[in-house]
Amino acid sequence: FSRRALLGGAGAGLAVGAIGGAVGGRAAASPGPAAAPGTGAAAVPFHGPRQAGIVEPAQARVHLAAFDLAPAAGREQLRTLLRIWSATAARLTRGEPADGHENQIALDAGPCSLTVTFGFGATLFDKAGLADRRPEALAPLPAFPGDALDPARGDGDLWLQIGADDALVAFHALRVLQRQAAGLAVPRWQMAGFGRTPGATARPTTGRNLMGQVDGTNNPKPDDPDFAAKVFATGPAWLAGGSYAVVRRIRMLLDDWENQPTDRQERVIGRRKSDGAPLSGGPGAGETTPVDLAATGPDGTLAIAPDAHVRVAAPASNGGAAMLRRGFSYQDGLLADGSPDAGLLFVAFQADPARGFVPVQRRLARGDGLSRFLRHEASGLYAVPPGAPEGGYVGQQLLE
Ligand code: HEM
């Protein structure tokens, strides 16, 4: 599904490149910069029944950031912060300046499909005097075999996912939102990630991760009849229409991985590297050919190995558990031993982590051929409230 199609909103079907400043059906009333048509002018509305940054394709750049409420802050300060942050995110996603006090990092760029998505960690609720409204599904994730988690880079009261197709636009939004939090919330951790830049390929297939695999093929699709049931929460009332985000920083042991021959790498996943076609597929198979977990090869063994990632992770192996994966790659230089500090900022949205990430990761951590090449280094779970209407703010249903 393309960002352009989503921008069409309620069937408007506008081509971004053709509408210049009037993106997504908006009048070009903003004093914003003269954005280049296409990537620069593309805008994703902030307001709506769902928060932006869930169903839209992952942008070229992301900042994930967590904050804790300031020591003396409570419910009132939380409300103030969410009001300010929502108003700012709405302005920035339209390509307008935030509040006139900002540095000029994004001055001459358009919105570049900026989205800002807000989530609430389990620890927020006690501090804001809302313990009785904390959803049961927000209980801490269980420990999984092989976890090597750094608590300083996980969890947090508030979570932000800031995505944009331009690095300066994304960083600008991060700086503005962080400055506006002063006195109300303190930064806890931040991570920067990236994906493919729009226009980088003439074949806009599903993106690749740093292991070189086409990644995201078998995600639930927005037009699947059960998409909403898999991705969006139905309760408690304040969260209805929202979601749960699981965030994991997963380092890839790239030196080990790249030492494997391609056919071995393909067996680890169960798909071809060149085009993502399932190994069960036969000669004409392509990326979208359905996976056949029962198929056998000429020697009678399973075409998709018993420990192949797509078999172990598949809903069929996990009682139907499903999630919408929307991850980004990261690279932060080298570790002390010279190996790359690089991997996947795994972000998955689901209606309920107990019917999404938890059962799947339980199986992956024990029996997945891919796990040998991975280290889970940080983890967070956040309730992602529904979107805010014009004039409202994210989290309003919880706080008023
Ligand atoms: C599928 C890579 C971690 C859940 C895939 C595919 C690739 C991949 C290449 C096949 C294409 C696709 O359908 O997207 C990776 C890498 C990971 C990772 C490189 C870590 C760095 C995880 C984790 C989970 C997960 C932590 C959840 C706990 C899934 C699911 C599928 C999938 C549900 C679809 C299976 C199907 O129904 O065919 N992954 N994955 N993955 N992965 Fe992962």
Residues whose N, C-alpha, C, O or C-beta is under 5 A from the ligand:
A	BS01	HEM	N209 Q213 V214 D215 G216 T217 N218 N219 I250 I269 V310 A313 A314 P315 L344 F357 V360 Q361
